């Protein structure tokens, strides 16, 4: 059985990625079977166009007591250096995907609600004397350089949120 599966997958890949005149090795009629049992494969993760961007998040917050901390690193001092383990900073794959989506333009409508949530959460955690006054969502964009060239890192602030509501001035009566 294992040998049959290996042959099945090999023929599928030859049909998909081999020269056009090799399409006969895996009949089109067998395609539904391959899809039904989950043996189909795609190799587009790394090719033909792999991602040329990487990066990490920094969430600097100015606190009521005047200090600045990084909320992404549990209120540690702000550092713009890359973390030792970029993927280890996320609690789950969903957390990772959520943060990456905040970076993407097509999800920009979620930045403000996320930032307000961060303001509320950290106000509760730090207390009113150290609550965040302002937070920034910053993505440190690292583009993959051409071979033989040095890469550069760009600081991209993608959202700024004021956490403390401004008091409205009362209008004086004209009479």
C-alpha positions in Angstrom: 0.0 0.0 0.0 2.8 2.4 0.9 4.5 1.8 -2.4 1.3 2.5 -4.3 0.9 5.8 -2.5 4.5 6.8 -3.3 4.0 5.9 -7.0 0.7 7.8 -7.0 2.3 10.9 -5.6 5.4 10.6 -7.9 3.1 10.4 -11.0 1.0 13.3 -9.8 4.1 15.5 -9.4 5.4 14.4 -12.8 2.1 15.3 -14.4 2.0 18.7 -12.7 5.6 19.8 -12.9 7.1 17.7 -15.7 7.4 18.5 -19.3 4.0 18.8 -21.2 4.6 15.6 -23.1 4.7 13.7 -19.8 1.1 14.4 -19.0 0.2 10.9 -20.1 1.8 9.3 -17.1 -1.1 10.3 -14.8 -4.5 10.1 -16.5 -6.8 13.1 -16.0 -9.5 10.6 -14.9 -7.5 9.7 -11.8 -7.5 13.4 -10.6 -10.7 13.1 -8.6 -9.4 10.1 -6.7 -6.2 12.0 -5.9 -8.2 15.0 -4.6 -10.6 12.8 -2.6 -7.9 11.0 -0.7 -5.8 14.1 -0.1 -2.7 13.1 -2.0 -2.6 16.2 -4.2 0.4 18.4 -3.7 1.4 22.0 -4.5 4.9 23.3 -4.5 4.2 27.1 -4.6 5.3 27.9 -1.1 8.8 28.6 -2.3 8.3 29.0 -6.0 7.9 30.6 -8.4 7.7 33.8 -6.2 8.7 33.3 -2.6 8.1 36.1 -0.2 10.8 38.8 -0.3 9.7 40.4 3.0 10.2 39.5 6.6 10.1 41.4 9.8 9.1 41.7 13.4 6.7 43.9 15.4 7.5 46.5 18.0 4.7 48.1 19.9 6.1 51.1 21.8 3.8 52.7 24.3 4.3 56.0 26.1 3.0 55.4 29.6 1.4 58.0 32.0 4.5 58.0 34.2 6.7 59.0 31.2 8.4 55.7 30.5 8.3 54.0 27.1 7.9 50.2 26.9 7.3 47.6 24.2 3.9 46.0 24.8 4.7 43.2 22.4 7.5 42.1 24.7 5.4 42.3 27.9 6.3 45.9 28.7 10.1 45.4 28.4 12.2 48.4 27.4 11.8 49.3 23.7 14.4 47.6 21.4 14.4 47.9 17.6 16.7 45.0 17.2 15.3 41.7 15.8 14.2 39.2 18.4 16.2 36.0 18.9 13.2 33.8 17.9 10.8 35.7 15.7 8.2 33.0 15.6 8.5 32.2 19.3 7.0 35.6 20.1 3.6 34.5 19.1 1.4 32.4 21.4 -0.1 30.4 18.5 -0.3 30.2 14.7 -3.5 32.2 14.9 -1.8 35.0 16.8 1.0 35.0 14.2 -1.5 35.2 11.4 -3.5 37.9 13.1 -0.4 40.1 13.5 0.7 39.5 9.9 -2.7 40.5 8.7 -2.5 43.8 10.6 0.6 44.5 8.6 -1.2 43.9 5.3 -3.1 46.9 3.7 -6.2 44.9 2.9 -6.8 44.4 6.7 -6.1 48.0 7.8 -9.7 48.4 9.0 -8.8 46.0 11.9 -5.9 48.1 13.2 -7.9 50.6 15.2 -10.1 48.1 17.0 -6.9 46.1 17.8 -5.1 49.2 19.1 -8.1 50.2 21.3 -8.1 46.6 22.7 -4.4 47.0 23.5 -5.1 50.3 25.3 -7.8 48.7 27.5 -5.9 45.5 28.2 -2.7 47.3 29.2 -4.6 49.9 31.3 -6.0 47.0 33.3 -2.6 45.3 33.6 -0.5 48.4 34.5 -3.0 50.4 36.5 -4.1 54.0 36.0 -0.7 55.5 37.2 1.2 53.7 34.4 -1.6 53.3 31.8 -0.6 53.8 28.1 -1.2 57.3 26.8 -0.3 56.3 23.3 0.7 53.2 21.4 2.2 52.7 18.0 2.1 49.5 15.9 5.4 49.3 14.2 6.5 46.7 11.7 10.3 46.4 11.2 10.4 45.5 7.5 13.3 43.5 6.4 13.5 43.0 2.6 15.5 40.1 1.2 18.5 41.6 -0.6 19.8 40.6 -4.0 22.6 38.1 -3.8 25.8 39.7 -2.6 24.1 42.8 -1.3 23.4 43.7 2.3 19.8 43.9 3.5 18.2 46.9 5.1 15.6 47.2 7.8 12.9 49.9 7.6 10.8 51.1 10.5 7.1 51.3 9.4 4.6 52.7 11.8 1.3 51.3 10.6 -0.9 52.7 13.3 -0.9 55.2 16.2 -3.5 55.1 18.9 -4.1 57.7 21.6 -5.3 55.8 24.6 -6.5 58.6 26.9 -9.6 60.4 25.7 -9.3 64.1 25.6 -11.7 66.0 27.8 -14.2 68.1 26.0 -14.3 71.8 27.0 -17.6 73.0 28.3 -19.1 75.9 26.4 -19.7 79.0 28.4 -23.2 80.3 28.5 -23.6 83.6 26.7 -26.1 85.0 29.1 
